[in-house]
């Protein structure tokens, strides 16, 4: 997922706009204008009631939009709280809140909980690796370097991409295995930069091997030089490995799929092998 899944964006938007939709429907049921209903709610509601009415849906919408692990449980909890508060309010004012209205609001909250419990939706919240839109840019480069274990012979390598969190590179041999602590050295602006990392994946690639490194803490000077290199790559508009599609084109493509298949309303995640 190079962009935030559109189903979650739309769901977040519906949550944020929920209070205003409720005002509109209540106005229709009570045969008053939307402005009159909004004014009555603002005038006769306690501050805590206003916070619940406006704040909870907007807060839930933002949590859905950002799709973080902690937000997943908060949204489910807020939905359950909303169900409880709506039932409590109906018991106190059953002459104002009709049963169909209560059932509609309750069904909406239950539908939200059910949607969040879908495996693909839950995976987006729980697995940060699926949220590629959060990742820092990984710049495509072609630089010569030296790869070695913390204590071992250095092997020539080609650095093929660089990011804040790590690097990708190619070697002719297989000098390291997954989990090895490694040193990667390369030249930048007449300085030798030494970065410490861990090999997080490795696989054969044609006649050589490809590795992915995750950076570990190194010397402050080397880290400063590396960050300066990333700034330089950004200023030069260096291509990145994953270029997200333009949002208008992406939305149009998703909308086309959504009208043809219900599966488009659930985020796509890689299948487990």
DRENMARDO-224460 format. One record per residue: residue number from 1; residue in three letters; x, y, z of N, C-alpha, C in turn. Coordinates in Angstrom, 3 decimals. Layout:
// residues N
R   num   residuo       n_px       n_py       n_pz      ca_px      ca_py      ca_pz       c_px       c_py       c_pz
R   NUM       ALA          X          Y          Z          X          Y          Z          X          Y          Z
...
// end
This chain:
// residues 273
R   num   residuo       n_px       n_py       n_pz      ca_px      ca_py      ca_pz       c_px       c_py       c_pz
R     1       UNK      0.838     -1.185      0.000      0.000      0.000      0.000      0.877      1.240      0.000
R     2       UNK      0.986      1.855     -1.174      1.813      3.045     -1.263      1.055      4.288     -0.817
R     3       UNK     -0.259      4.198     -0.839     -1.090      5.285     -0.324     -2.008      4.742      0.757
R     4       UNK     -2.467      5.631      1.591     -3.422      5.265      2.626     -4.650      4.651      1.960
R     5       UNK     -5.125      3.485      2.435     -6.267      2.830      1.778     -7.492      3.743      1.742
R     6       UNK     -8.086      3.871      0.581     -9.248      4.746      0.438    -10.422      4.332      1.314
R     7       UNK    -10.671      3.028      1.535    -11.770      2.673      2.448    -11.602      3.287      3.836
R     8       UNK    -10.371      3.323      4.338    -10.141      3.919      5.658    -10.280      5.438      5.611
R     9       UNK     -9.859      6.043      4.509    -10.008      7.496      4.371    -11.483      7.873      4.382
R    10       UNK    -12.285      7.131      3.620    -13.720      7.423      3.550    -14.389      7.154      4.889
R    11       UNK    -14.004      6.052      5.541    -14.575      5.742      6.848    -14.237      6.836      7.859
R    12       UNK    -13.002      7.307      7.830    -12.600      8.387      8.733    -13.404      9.655      8.456
R    13       UNK    -13.608      9.956      7.185    -14.374     11.148      6.817    -15.817     11.037      7.285
R    14       UNK    -16.408      9.847      7.141    -17.786      9.644      7.597    -17.892      9.821      9.108
R    15       UNK    -16.883      9.334      9.827    -16.883      9.505     11.279    -16.809     10.981     11.663
R    16       UNK    -15.924     11.704     11.005    -15.752     13.123     11.325    -17.018     13.918     11.005
R    17       UNK    -17.684     13.552      9.919    -18.903     14.260      9.520    -20.145     13.721     10.218
R    18       UNK    -19.975     12.658     11.020    -21.112     12.021     11.679    -21.997     12.962     12.477
R    19       UNK    -21.438     13.823     13.337    -22.291     14.729     14.120    -23.158     15.635     13.253
R    20       UNK    -22.607     16.083     12.145    -23.361     16.982     11.264    -24.461     16.219     10.524
R    21       UNK    -24.183     14.947     10.212    -25.230     14.123      9.628    -26.349     13.858     10.617
R    22       UNK    -25.984     13.667     11.880    -26.997     13.446     12.919    -27.885     14.679     13.093
R    23       UNK    -27.271     15.862     13.033    -28.049     17.103     13.142    -29.034     17.212     11.981
R    24       UNK    -28.570     16.890     10.790    -29.436     16.969      9.608    -30.618     16.010      9.720
R    25       UNK    -30.353     14.752     10.122    -31.432     13.770     10.248    -32.396     14.151     11.366
R    26       UNK    -31.860     14.632     12.490    -32.725     15.040     13.599    -33.622     16.201     13.189
R    27       UNK    -33.080     17.116     12.396    -33.879     18.243     11.919    -35.021     17.765     11.033
R    28       UNK    -34.731     16.782     10.192    -35.782     16.252      9.321    -36.870     15.564     10.128
R    29       UNK    -36.467     14.781     11.133    -37.438     14.051     11.951    -38.312     15.013     12.744
R    30       UNK    -37.724     16.087     13.257    -38.459     17.036     14.100    -39.059     18.201     13.307
R    31       UNK    -38.919     18.150     11.987    -39.536     19.149     11.099    -39.076     20.571     11.417
R    32       UNK    -37.764     20.709     11.615    -37.175     22.035     11.796    -35.994     22.152     10.843
R    33       UNK    -35.454     23.351     10.732    -34.299     23.528      9.861    -33.041     22.976     10.535
R    34       UNK    -32.058     22.690      9.724    -30.790     22.185     10.259    -30.151     23.205     11.198
R    35       UNK    -30.237     24.480     10.841    -29.667     25.529     11.690    -30.373     25.583     13.039
R    36       UNK    -31.705     25.447     13.024    -32.462     25.481     14.276    -32.096     24.302     15.167
R    37       UNK    -31.925     23.130     14.571    -31.551     21.949     15.355    -30.152     22.111     15.937
R    38       UNK    -29.219     22.587     15.119    -27.850     22.793     15.605    -27.823     23.821     16.733
R    39       UNK    -28.607     24.879     16.595    -28.662     25.916     17.633    -29.242     25.371     18.927
R    40       UNK    -30.280     24.526     18.808    -30.904     23.948     20.000    -29.935     23.025     20.730
R    41       UNK    -29.204     22.225     19.961    -28.227     21.322     20.580    -27.158     22.135     21.301
R    42       UNK    -26.682     23.169     20.673    -25.629     23.994     21.270    -26.129     24.737     22.508
R    43       UNK    -27.390     25.148     22.476    -27.937     25.969     23.559    -28.313     25.150     24.782
R    44       UNK    -28.902     23.985     24.566    -29.474     23.230     25.683    -28.607     22.058     26.150
R    45       UNK    -27.495     21.811     25.496    -26.634     20.692     25.891    -25.574     21.155     26.880
R    46       UNK    -25.222     20.254     27.776    -24.130     20.533     28.703    -22.797     20.458     27.958
R    47       UNK    -21.767     21.112     28.468    -20.458     21.044     27.805    -19.985     19.608     27.594
R    48       UNK    -20.221     18.732     28.589    -19.792     17.342     28.446    -20.548     16.650     27.330
R    49       UNK    -21.841     16.992     27.177    -22.633     16.398     26.102    -22.143     16.870     24.736
R    50       UNK    -21.785     18.138     24.649    -21.261     18.659     23.385    -19.935     17.997     23.030
R    51       UNK    -19.110     17.773     24.049    -17.828     17.121     23.805    -18.035     15.705     23.284
R    52       UNK    -18.992     14.996     23.878    -19.278     13.632     23.436    -19.859     13.646     22.027
R    53       UNK    -20.802     14.565     21.785    -21.502     14.596     20.503    -20.564     14.952     19.355
R    54       UNK    -19.753     15.975     19.554    -18.853     16.421     18.487    -17.463     15.785     18.587
R    55       UNK    -16.957     15.694     19.809    -15.570     15.291     19.983    -15.277     13.832     19.699
R    56       UNK    -16.124     12.931     20.222    -15.825     11.504     20.063    -15.784     11.064     18.602
R    57       UNK    -16.782     11.417     17.774    -16.704     10.997     16.370    -15.505     11.590     15.634
R    58       UNK    -15.214     12.860     15.905    -14.068     13.483     15.233    -12.768     12.820     15.673
R    59       UNK    -12.649     12.546     16.968    -11.457     11.869     17.484    -11.326     10.474     16.885
R    60       UNK    -12.444      9.743     16.820    -12.428      8.402     16.220    -12.029      8.470     14.754
R    61       UNK    -12.545      9.473     14.043    -12.199      9.615     12.635    -10.716      9.846     12.424
R    62       UNK    -10.119     10.669     13.264     -8.684     10.922     13.150     -7.875      9.664     13.451
R    63       UNK     -8.307      8.896     14.444     -7.603      7.653     14.772     -7.700      6.655     13.624
R    64       UNK     -8.855      6.587     12.977     -9.008      5.697     11.826     -8.110      6.165     10.683
R    65       UNK     -8.052      7.463     10.472     -7.250      8.005      9.373     -5.774      7.661      9.544
R    66       UNK     -5.255      7.805     10.763     -3.831      7.548     10.983     -3.520      6.067     11.157
R    67       UNK     -4.541      5.247     11.463     -4.415      3.785     11.461     -3.238      3.270     12.289
R    68       UNK     -3.160      3.684     13.541     -2.119      3.199     14.442     -2.670      2.068     15.310
R    69       UNK     -1.751      1.269     15.840     -2.151      0.140     16.679     -2.976      0.601     17.881
R    70       UNK     -2.490      1.614     18.606     -3.216      2.054     19.799     -4.580      2.625     19.431
R    71       UNK     -4.672      3.260     18.248     -5.932      3.838     17.819     -6.994      2.801     17.538
R    72       UNK     -6.562      1.617     17.127     -7.506      0.536     16.818     -8.366      0.217     18.034
R    73       UNK     -7.732      0.025     19.165     -8.468     -0.347     20.377     -9.269      0.836     20.921
R    74       UNK     -8.732      2.039     20.746     -9.465      3.212     21.225    -10.754      3.400     20.436
R    75       UNK    -10.697      3.225     19.119    -11.892      3.400     18.292    -12.964      2.381     18.672
R    76       UNK    -12.550      1.125     18.861    -13.523      0.109     19.273    -14.107      0.470     20.634
R    77       UNK    -13.249      0.906     21.556    -13.738      1.296     22.879    -14.695      2.472     22.819
R    78       UNK    -14.375      3.481     22.000    -15.252      4.644     21.868    -16.590      4.267     21.242
R    79       UNK    -16.572      3.307     20.327    -17.826      2.856     19.712    -18.716      2.179     20.748
R    80       UNK    -18.114      1.378     21.613    -18.891      0.731     22.678    -19.421      1.770     23.664
R    81       UNK    -18.594      2.756     23.989    -19.041      3.834     24.879    -20.197      4.598     24.247
R    82       UNK    -20.103      4.843     22.948    -21.166      5.558     22.246    -22.477      4.786     22.294
R    83       UNK    -22.401      3.472     22.124    -23.613      2.645     22.211    -24.233      2.765     23.596
R    84       UNK    -23.403      2.674     24.617    -23.900      2.771     25.999    -24.543      4.131     26.258
R    85       UNK    -23.881      5.205     25.830    -24.407      6.551     26.074    -25.715      6.783     25.326
R    86       UNK    -25.803      6.271     24.108    -27.033      6.447     23.332    -28.209      5.716     23.975
R    87       UNK    -27.952      4.505     24.468    -29.023      3.754     25.135    -29.436      4.458     26.424
R    88       UNK    -28.453      4.956     27.176    -28.761      5.673     28.418    -29.579      6.929     28.137
R    89       UNK    -29.209      7.643     27.082    -29.939      8.861     26.732    -31.354      8.535     26.273
R    90       UNK    -31.500      7.439     25.558    -32.840      7.031     25.099    -33.744      6.698     26.282
R    91       UNK    -33.187      6.053     27.288    -33.986      5.718     28.472    -34.486      6.970     29.184
R    92       UNK    -33.681      8.030     29.150    -34.070      9.274     29.822    -34.988     10.141     28.964
R    93       UNK    -34.907      9.967     27.662    -35.698     10.824     26.768    -36.271     10.011     25.622
R    94       UNK    -36.995      8.946     25.965    -37.567      8.083     24.933    -38.652      8.780     24.123
R    95       UNK    -39.201      9.874     24.658    -40.226     10.611     23.917    -39.615     11.479     22.820
R    96       UNK    -38.319     11.753     22.934    -37.626     12.567     21.930    -36.844     11.691     20.955
R    97       UNK    -36.178     10.668     21.494    -35.374      9.766     20.665    -36.207      8.534     20.344
R    98       UNK    -36.516      8.341     19.089    -37.340      7.203     18.686    -36.515      5.926     18.662
R    99       UNK    -37.207      4.798     18.769    -36.516      3.505     18.718    -35.808      3.303     17.378
R   100       UNK    -36.459      3.627     16.235    -35.742      3.479     14.963    -34.448      4.291     14.909
R   101       UNK    -34.480      5.510     15.478    -33.267      6.331     15.489    -32.191      5.687     16.354
R   102       UNK    -32.589      5.179     17.527    -31.635      4.508     18.406    -31.046      3.281     17.730
R   103       UNK    -31.904      2.508     17.075    -31.433      1.297     16.399    -30.488      1.646     15.256
R   104       UNK    -30.788      2.737     14.554    -29.924      3.140     13.449    -28.538      3.540     13.921
R   105       UNK    -28.481      4.329     14.999    -27.185      4.764     15.535    -26.407      3.575     16.094
R   106       UNK    -27.118      2.687     16.798    -26.465      1.503     17.362    -25.937      0.598     16.260
R   107       UNK    -26.732      0.414     15.212    -26.296     -0.425     14.092    -25.057      0.160     13.418
R   108       UNK    -24.996      1.484     13.339    -23.828      2.132     12.736    -22.565      1.852     13.545
R   109       UNK    -22.672      1.949     14.861    -21.513      1.662     15.716    -21.113      0.196     15.648
R   110       UNK    -22.089     -0.692     15.621    -21.783     -2.123     15.520    -21.151     -2.449     14.169
R   111       UNK    -21.624     -1.778     13.117    -21.035     -1.995     11.794    -19.579     -1.538     11.769
R   112       UNK    -19.298     -0.422     12.443    -17.918      0.063     12.517    -17.034     -0.943     13.241
R   113       UNK    -17.513     -1.471     14.359    -16.735     -2.467     15.103    -16.518     -3.709     14.248
R   114       UNK    -17.575     -4.163     13.574    -17.450     -5.340     12.720    -16.457     -5.131     11.596
R   115       UNK    -16.448     -3.940     11.014    -15.513     -3.646      9.929    -14.071     -3.664     10.439
R   116       UNK    -13.855     -3.073     11.611    -12.498     -3.047     12.166    -11.992     -4.439     12.523
R   117       UNK    -12.906     -5.360     12.790    -12.509     -6.722     13.148    -12.155     -7.570     11.930
R   118       UNK    -12.439     -7.078     10.719    -12.053     -7.826      9.521    -10.534     -8.000      9.503
R   119       UNK    -10.037     -9.187      9.154     -8.589     -9.452      9.222     -7.737     -8.434      8.464
R   120       UNK     -8.143     -8.072      7.245     -7.335     -7.135      6.458     -7.304     -5.745      7.082
R   121       UNK     -8.432     -5.317      7.629     -8.489     -3.998      8.263     -7.631     -4.002      9.526
R   122       UNK     -7.778     -5.045     10.302     -7.000     -5.149     11.540     -5.502     -5.175     11.238
R   123       UNK     -5.127     -5.858     10.147     -3.712     -5.975      9.801     -3.088     -4.613      9.523
R   124       UNK     -3.828     -3.712      8.878     -3.289     -2.386      8.573     -2.965     -1.631      9.858
R   125       UNK     -3.831     -1.754     10.863     -3.599     -1.075     12.135     -2.457     -1.719     12.917
R   126       UNK     -2.358     -3.039     12.854     -1.423     -3.758     13.715     -0.018     -3.887     13.130
R   127       UNK      0.101     -3.896     11.814      1.390     -4.160     11.179      1.911     -2.890     10.513
R   128       UNK      2.882     -2.268     11.129      3.417     -1.017     10.582      4.107     -1.229      9.240
R   129       UNK      4.534     -2.458      8.952      5.189     -2.730      7.673      4.231     -2.561      6.500
R   130       UNK      2.929     -2.674      6.764      1.938     -2.510      5.699      1.644     -1.043      5.419
R   131       UNK      2.008     -0.180      6.346      1.713      1.242      6.170      2.901      1.921      5.487
R   132       UNK      3.083      1.598      4.213      4.235      2.113      3.478      4.213      3.624      3.352
R   133       UNK      3.011      4.213      3.417      2.932      5.670      3.276      3.602      6.387      4.441
R   134       UNK      3.871      5.661      5.543      4.549      6.268      6.688      6.065      6.224      6.555
R   135       UNK      6.549      5.368      5.662      7.989      5.168      5.569      8.693      6.380      4.970
R   136       UNK      9.889      6.625      5.450     10.708      7.683      4.866     11.101      7.281      3.450
R   137       UNK     11.341      8.250      2.567     11.718      7.922      1.186     12.973      7.061      1.139
R   138       UNK     12.966      6.110      0.232     14.141      5.265      0.004     14.683      5.630     -1.374
R   139       UNK     15.815      6.315     -1.377     16.345      6.873     -2.612     17.126      5.827     -3.403
R   140       UNK     16.904      5.806     -4.707     17.619      4.901     -5.598     18.981      5.499     -5.939
R   141       UNK     20.032      4.771     -5.634     21.392      5.258     -5.879     22.223      4.136     -6.493
R   142       UNK     23.430      4.470     -6.870     24.410      3.481     -7.320     25.769      3.951     -6.809
R   143       UNK     26.150      3.430     -5.637     27.368      3.866     -4.971     28.207      2.645     -4.608
R   144       UNK     29.492      2.805     -4.693     30.396      1.731     -4.297     30.650      1.820     -2.796
R   145       UNK     30.733      0.658     -2.151     30.994      0.623     -0.724     31.700     -0.653     -0.321
R   146       UNK     31.928     -0.805      0.969     32.560     -1.994      1.529     31.669     -2.517      2.652
R   147       UNK     31.341     -3.800      2.578     30.492     -4.441      3.585     31.305     -5.465      4.347
R   148       UNK     31.171     -5.463      5.664     31.888     -6.449      6.471     31.124     -6.705      7.757
R   149       UNK     31.411     -7.839      8.372     30.931     -8.058      9.730     31.726     -7.141     10.655
R   150       UNK     31.258     -7.006     11.884     31.952     -6.107     12.812     33.411     -6.518     12.997
R   151       UNK     33.660     -7.806     12.842     35.044     -8.290     12.868     35.192     -9.262     11.707
R   152       UNK     35.670     -8.760     10.589     35.803     -9.635      9.441     36.334     -8.899      8.231
R   153       UNK     36.544     -9.655      7.151     37.088     -9.114      5.913     36.023     -8.309      5.185
R   154       UNK     36.394     -7.164      4.626     35.458     -6.313      3.900     35.239     -6.846      2.493
R   155       UNK     33.994     -6.799      2.038     33.612     -7.252      0.705     33.088     -6.067     -0.098
R   156       UNK     33.565     -5.868     -1.324     33.031     -4.776     -2.146     31.530     -4.969     -2.383
R   157       UNK     30.794     -3.877     -2.421     29.354     -3.958     -2.654     28.890     -2.732     -3.424
R   158       UNK     27.703     -2.848     -3.973     27.054     -1.710     -4.624     25.833     -1.324     -3.800
R   159       UNK     25.796     -0.095     -3.338     24.635      0.402     -2.594     23.591      0.838     -3.613
R   160       UNK     22.396      0.235     -3.543     21.367      0.508     -4.550     20.253      1.412     -4.028
R   161       UNK     20.097      1.507     -2.720     19.121      2.455     -2.179     19.508      2.830     -0.753
R   162       UNK     19.093      4.029     -0.360     19.411      4.566      0.963     18.169      5.210      1.565
R   163       UNK     18.006      5.042      2.869     16.894      5.652      3.588     17.336      5.955      5.007
R   164       UNK     16.502      6.701      5.724     16.808      7.023      7.115     17.005      5.759      7.932
R   165       UNK     16.211      4.727      7.629     16.247      3.526      8.451     17.186      2.437      8.001
R   166       UNK     17.728      2.527      6.778     18.578      1.444      6.321     19.016      1.621      4.883
R   167       UNK     19.485      0.514      4.296     20.002      0.559      2.932     19.807     -0.790      2.261
R   168       UNK     19.795     -0.757      0.941     19.790     -1.979      0.149     21.072     -2.038     -0.652
R   169       UNK     21.628     -3.217     -0.789     22.888     -3.319     -1.521     23.031     -4.676     -2.190
R   170       UNK     23.989     -4.733     -3.119     24.289     -5.960     -3.856     25.752     -6.332     -3.644
R   171       UNK     25.996     -7.640     -3.587     27.366     -8.147     -3.483     27.529     -9.316     -4.446
R   172       UNK     28.777     -9.595     -4.825     29.037    -10.747     -5.690     29.013    -12.052     -4.908
R   173       UNK     29.361    -11.986     -3.618     29.388    -13.181     -2.779     28.336    -13.048     -1.688
R   174       UNK     28.374    -13.957     -0.721     27.421    -13.923      0.395     28.197    -13.801      1.701
R   175       UNK     28.677    -12.596      2.022     29.551    -12.437      3.196     28.828    -12.445      4.532
R   176       UNK     27.521    -12.219      4.539     26.781    -12.149      5.802     25.478    -12.918      5.665
R   177       UNK     24.855    -13.178      6.814     23.541    -13.821      6.845     22.613    -12.951      7.690
R   178       UNK     21.328    -13.239      7.597     20.352    -12.460      8.354     20.683    -12.456      9.843
R   179       UNK     20.627    -11.283     10.443     20.904    -11.148     11.869     22.319    -10.740     12.189
R   180       UNK     23.209    -10.783     11.190     24.598    -10.384     11.434     24.697     -8.877     11.648
R   181       UNK     25.534     -8.482     12.598     25.888     -7.073     12.747     26.953     -6.746     11.715
R   182       UNK     26.755     -5.661     10.980     27.652     -5.363      9.864     28.105     -3.908      9.914
R   183       UNK     29.151     -3.648      9.147     29.650     -2.295      8.928     29.584     -2.008      7.438
R   184       UNK     29.078     -0.845      7.082     29.029     -0.419      5.686     29.783      0.899      5.577
R   185       UNK     30.802      0.916      4.728     31.581      2.139      4.535     31.461      2.595      3.088
R   186       UNK     31.418      3.901      2.902     31.374      4.479      1.553     31.865      5.920      1.636
R   187       UNK     32.185      6.479      0.488     32.707      7.845      0.427     31.580      8.829      0.142
R   188       UNK     31.651      9.983      0.830     30.718     11.075      0.553     31.419     12.388      0.853
R   189       UNK     31.532     13.234     -0.184     32.179     14.541     -0.062     33.562     14.431      0.583
R   190       UNK     34.374     13.577      0.017     35.768     13.399      0.434     35.896     12.882      1.864
R   191       UNK     34.829     12.317      2.397     34.879     11.707      3.722     34.462     10.243      3.596
R   192       UNK     35.023      9.415      4.450     34.603      8.019      4.533     33.529      7.920      5.614
R   193       UNK     32.348      7.484      5.216     31.231      7.341      6.151     31.124      5.877      6.558
R   194       UNK     31.048      5.628      7.853     30.919      4.267      8.376     29.581      4.154      9.103
R   195       UNK     28.728      3.271      8.602     27.407      3.079      9.197     27.307      1.663      9.756
R   196       UNK     26.784      1.566     10.965     26.570      0.268     11.593     25.135     -0.186     11.341
R   197       UNK     24.978     -1.487     11.115     23.634     -1.989     10.861     23.510     -3.472     11.130
R   198       UNK     22.323     -3.980     10.865     22.024     -5.408     10.981     21.445     -5.868      9.652
R   199       UNK     21.892     -6.998      9.171     21.327     -7.578      7.950     19.953     -8.156      8.277
R   200       UNK     18.908     -7.548      7.722     17.546     -7.992      8.040     16.972     -8.906      6.968
R   201       UNK     17.570     -8.896      5.787     17.188     -9.905      4.800     18.302    -10.053      3.779
R   202       UNK     18.343    -11.223      3.164     19.310    -11.502      2.122     18.764    -12.574      1.195
R   203       UNK     19.041    -12.430     -0.092     18.548    -13.414     -1.058     19.452    -13.394     -2.282
R   204       UNK     19.517    -14.522     -3.002     20.265    -14.532     -4.257     19.635    -13.570     -5.257
R   205       UNK     20.469    -12.947     -6.057     19.985    -12.004     -7.060     20.862    -12.138     -8.300
R   206       UNK     20.419    -12.966     -9.234     21.225    -13.222    -10.417     22.490    -13.971    -10.056
R   207       UNK     23.625    -13.378    -10.385     24.906    -14.015    -10.067     25.454    -13.571     -8.712
R   208       UNK     24.752    -12.683     -8.034     25.213    -12.199     -6.740     24.151    -12.341     -5.668
R   209       UNK     24.217    -11.469     -4.689     23.269    -11.480     -3.575     22.803    -10.058     -3.289
R   210       UNK     21.588     -9.956     -2.804     21.016     -8.664     -2.418     20.738     -8.690     -0.920
R   211       UNK     21.067     -7.602     -0.251     20.871     -7.514      1.195     20.109     -6.242      1.558
R   212       UNK     19.397     -6.338      2.656     18.761     -5.170      3.249     19.327     -4.954      4.635
R   213       UNK     19.741     -3.729      4.916     20.329     -3.395      6.213     19.404     -2.469      6.983
R   214       UNK     19.387     -2.662      8.286     18.683     -1.748      9.189     19.736     -1.081     10.055
R   215       UNK     19.741      0.242     10.049     20.792      0.967     10.762     20.717      0.771     12.274
R   216       UNK     21.901      0.750     12.878     22.059      0.772     14.326     22.830      2.043     14.687
R   217       UNK     22.833      2.378     15.963     23.519      3.605     16.376     25.016      3.497     16.114
R   218       UNK     25.556      4.548     15.480     26.982      4.617     15.228     27.546      5.912     15.772
R   219       UNK     28.634      6.370     15.191     29.230      7.619     15.661     28.371      8.805     15.226
R   220       UNK     28.359      9.825     16.045     27.542     11.010     15.751     27.990     11.681     14.460
R   221       UNK     29.286     11.720     14.205     29.798     12.373     13.009     29.354     11.635     11.745
R   222       UNK     29.456     10.302     11.762     29.027      9.524     10.600     27.529      9.679     10.357
R   223       UNK     26.751      9.710     11.419     25.308      9.863     11.258     24.965     11.237     10.695
R   224       UNK     25.690     12.262     11.104     25.463     13.601     10.554     25.794     13.639      9.067
R   225       UNK     26.890     13.016      8.690     27.265     12.992      7.278     26.242     12.213      6.460
R   226       UNK     25.732     11.135      7.038     24.730     10.350      6.317     23.447     11.156      6.130
R   227       UNK     23.008     11.861      7.169     21.801     12.678      7.052     22.009     13.798      6.037
R   228       UNK     23.220     14.345      5.977     23.523     15.368      4.972     23.415     14.780      3.569
R   229       UNK     23.829     13.525      3.421     23.706     12.850      2.132     22.240     12.704      1.739
R   230       UNK     21.388     12.326      2.688     19.960     12.178      2.391     19.333     13.512      1.996
R   231       UNK     19.723     14.573      2.684     19.222     15.908      2.326     19.653     16.267      0.913
R   232       UNK     20.886     15.935      0.584     21.406     16.212     -0.750     20.621     15.432     -1.803
R   233       UNK     20.315     14.172     -1.514     19.537     13.353     -2.451     18.133     13.919     -2.637
R   234       UNK     17.562     14.411     -1.547     16.216     14.998     -1.643     16.235     16.272     -2.479
R   235       UNK     17.224     17.123     -2.250     17.306     18.384     -2.986     17.546     18.149     -4.477
R   236       UNK     18.217     17.063     -4.811     18.472     16.734     -6.214     17.308     15.970     -6.850
R   237       UNK     16.222     15.791     -6.073     15.034     15.058     -6.545     15.407     13.665     -7.052
R   238       UNK     16.225     12.992     -6.278     16.626     11.631     -6.621     15.402     10.717     -6.623
R   239       UNK     15.255      9.855     -7.628     14.102      8.939     -7.665     14.059      8.050     -6.423
R   240       UNK     12.857      7.688     -6.012     12.688      6.795     -4.869     12.179      5.451     -5.350
R   241       UNK     12.352      4.429     -4.514     12.021      3.067     -4.936     10.529      2.852     -5.100
R   242       UNK      9.732      3.504     -4.266      8.278      3.380     -4.369      7.692      4.778     -4.549
R   243       UNK      7.267      5.076     -5.751      6.659      6.369     -6.021      5.144      6.229     -5.940
R   244       UNK      4.501      6.855     -4.955      3.051      6.710     -4.831      2.331      7.354     -6.001
R   245       UNK      1.223      6.769     -6.453      0.461      7.377     -7.545     -0.178      8.682     -7.096
R   246       UNK     -0.506      9.527     -8.057     -1.200     10.769     -7.736     -2.563     10.438     -7.143
R   247       UNK     -2.958     11.200     -6.120     -4.129     10.820     -5.340     -5.408     10.850     -6.167
R   248       UNK     -5.526     11.783     -7.106     -6.740     11.837     -7.917     -6.872     10.598     -8.792
R   249       UNK     -5.765     10.201     -9.408     -5.784      9.010    -10.251     -6.029      7.764     -9.413
R   250       UNK     -5.416      7.728     -8.241     -5.585      6.569     -7.365     -7.026      6.458     -6.869
R   251       UNK     -7.624      7.592     -6.501     -9.015      7.589     -6.047     -9.953      7.165     -7.169
R   252       UNK     -9.708      7.653     -8.359    -10.546      7.286     -9.504    -10.465      5.789     -9.782
R   253       UNK     -9.249      5.236     -9.714     -9.080      3.799     -9.949     -9.771      2.987     -8.868
R   254       UNK     -9.651      3.436     -7.610    -10.318      2.709     -6.525    -11.832      2.789     -6.661
R   255       UNK    -12.362      3.967     -6.997    -13.809      4.129     -7.149    -14.345      3.212     -8.236
R   256       UNK    -13.573      3.049     -9.302    -13.994      2.147    -10.377    -14.074      0.710     -9.880
R   257       UNK    -13.087      0.295     -9.074    -13.117     -1.061     -8.519    -14.250     -1.211     -7.513
R   258       UNK    -14.491     -0.160     -6.724    -15.500     -0.234     -5.666    -16.901     -0.417     -6.218
R   259       UNK    -17.153      0.103     -7.420    -18.477     -0.051     -8.021    -18.677     -1.431     -8.624
R   260       UNK    -17.594     -2.174     -8.768    -17.678     -3.489     -9.402    -17.506     -4.642     -8.421
R   261       UNK    -16.774     -4.403     -7.341    -16.473     -5.503     -6.419    -16.519     -5.026     -4.974
R   262       UNK    -17.257     -5.719     -4.101    -17.293     -5.354     -2.677    -15.927     -5.466     -2.006
R   263       UNK    -15.043     -6.305     -2.564    -13.727     -6.491     -1.944    -12.899     -5.214     -1.955
R   264       UNK    -13.242     -4.267     -2.842    -12.498     -3.009     -2.904    -12.701     -2.172     -1.653
R   265       UNK    -13.753     -2.487     -0.886    -14.036     -1.722      0.328    -13.229     -2.211      1.528
R   266       UNK    -12.384     -3.214      1.294    -11.497     -3.726      2.339    -10.058     -3.511      1.878
R   267       UNK     -9.179     -2.967      2.711     -7.791     -2.741      2.294     -7.129     -4.028      1.816
R   268       UNK     -6.325     -3.897      0.766     -5.582     -5.041      0.254     -4.281     -5.186      1.041
R   269       UNK     -4.005     -6.390      1.492     -2.752     -6.669      2.193     -2.118     -7.895      1.554
R   270       UNK     -0.784     -8.008      1.597     -0.126     -9.183      1.026     -0.597    -10.463      1.705
R   271       UNK     -0.780    -11.492      0.906     -1.192    -12.777      1.461     -0.004    -13.474      2.111
R   272       UNK     -0.279    -14.124      3.235      0.776    -14.869      3.918      1.131    -16.100      3.108
R   273       UNK      2.425    -16.328      2.993      2.891    -17.502      2.247      2.926    -18.730      3.136
// end
